[in-house]
Amino acid sequence: MKLLFLGTWEIIVIVLVVLLLFGGKKIPELMRGMGKGVKSFKDGMNGIEDPKPQEKESSETKKSEDGI
């Protein structure tokens, strides 16, 4: 399956088709929107962490504060 391996000419054709469809002024707006989407996705993934290490850390700090 050689679908994912694109050569130079295939990439040039794809870029030209995108330019024809969207125009030069619209592409920066599209890329900006994609960047914001990727950033929010990464922030969301970083926000979903396993709570168990945090609980373990908080119990260890309680023990050290109690002098045990």
C-alpha beads as a LAMMPS data file, in Angstrom:
LAMMPS data file: protein, C-alpha beads

68 atoms
67 bonds

1 atom types
1 bond types

-500.0 500.0 xlo xhi
-500.0 500.0 ylo yhi
-500.0 500.0 zlo zhi

Masses

1 110.0

Atoms # bond

1 1 1 0.000 0.000 0.000
2 1 1 1.756 3.092 -1.246
3 1 1 -1.030 5.532 -0.382
4 1 1 0.762 7.476 2.346
5 1 1 4.011 7.975 0.448
6 1 1 3.607 11.147 -1.600
7 1 1 6.244 12.396 -3.979
8 1 1 7.182 15.967 -4.775
9 1 1 4.839 16.250 -7.751
10 1 1 1.869 14.928 -5.804
11 1 1 2.438 17.478 -3.045
12 1 1 2.735 20.303 -5.599
13 1 1 -0.555 19.256 -7.223
14 1 1 -2.300 19.110 -3.837
15 1 1 -1.018 22.590 -2.911
16 1 1 -2.198 24.000 -6.250
17 1 1 -5.659 22.463 -5.827
18 1 1 -5.934 23.909 -2.320
19 1 1 -4.893 27.334 -3.622
20 1 1 -7.515 27.151 -6.358
21 1 1 -10.267 26.051 -3.991
22 1 1 -9.663 28.415 -1.092
23 1 1 -7.656 31.287 -2.530
24 1 1 -4.545 32.898 -1.108
25 1 1 -6.317 35.080 1.466
26 1 1 -8.321 32.302 3.076
27 1 1 -5.433 29.871 3.690
28 1 1 -3.821 31.790 6.623
29 1 1 -7.213 31.895 8.347
30 1 1 -7.635 28.145 7.866
31 1 1 -4.148 27.420 9.214
32 1 1 -4.731 29.697 12.212
33 1 1 -7.950 27.859 12.997
34 1 1 -6.219 24.498 12.701
35 1 1 -3.439 25.687 15.017
36 1 1 -5.938 26.795 17.638
37 1 1 -7.729 23.466 17.357
38 1 1 -4.512 21.493 17.823
39 1 1 -3.515 23.674 20.786
40 1 1 -6.865 23.203 22.511
41 1 1 -6.653 19.451 21.881
42 1 1 -3.178 19.298 23.451
43 1 1 -4.339 21.385 26.419
44 1 1 -7.266 19.035 26.869
45 1 1 -5.016 15.989 26.747
46 1 1 -2.666 17.534 29.310
47 1 1 -5.633 18.249 31.559
48 1 1 -6.615 14.571 31.591
49 1 1 -4.051 12.992 33.847
50 1 1 -4.193 10.042 36.168
51 1 1 -5.348 11.385 39.572
52 1 1 -3.625 8.559 41.478
53 1 1 -0.111 10.085 41.384
54 1 1 -1.523 13.351 42.719
55 1 1 -3.282 11.539 45.574
56 1 1 -0.097 9.667 46.404
57 1 1 1.883 12.904 46.405
58 1 1 -0.638 14.656 48.634
59 1 1 -0.620 11.773 51.159
60 1 1 3.195 11.857 51.254
61 1 1 3.201 15.580 51.932
62 1 1 0.677 15.104 54.759
63 1 1 2.946 12.501 56.356
64 1 1 5.969 14.795 56.125
65 1 1 3.964 17.673 57.588
66 1 1 2.798 15.508 60.508
67 1 1 6.399 14.598 61.288
68 1 1 5.971 10.894 60.589

Bonds

1 1 1 2
2 1 2 3
3 1 3 4
4 1 4 5
5 1 5 6
6 1 6 7
7 1 7 8
8 1 8 9
9 1 9 10
10 1 10 11
11 1 11 12
12 1 12 13
13 1 13 14
14 1 14 15
15 1 15 16
16 1 16 17
17 1 17 18
18 1 18 19
19 1 19 20
20 1 20 21
21 1 21 22
22 1 22 23
23 1 23 24
24 1 24 25
25 1 25 26
26 1 26 27
27 1 27 28
28 1 28 29
29 1 29 30
30 1 30 31
31 1 31 32
32 1 32 33
33 1 33 34
34 1 34 35
35 1 35 36
36 1 36 37
37 1 37 38
38 1 38 39
39 1 39 40
40 1 40 41
41 1 41 42
42 1 42 43
43 1 43 44
44 1 44 45
45 1 45 46
46 1 46 47
47 1 47 48
48 1 48 49
49 1 49 50
50 1 50 51
51 1 51 52
52 1 52 53
53 1 53 54
54 1 54 55
55 1 55 56
56 1 56 57
57 1 57 58
58 1 58 59
59 1 59 60
60 1 60 61
61 1 61 62
62 1 62 63
63 1 63 64
64 1 64 65
65 1 65 66
66 1 66 67
67 1 67 68
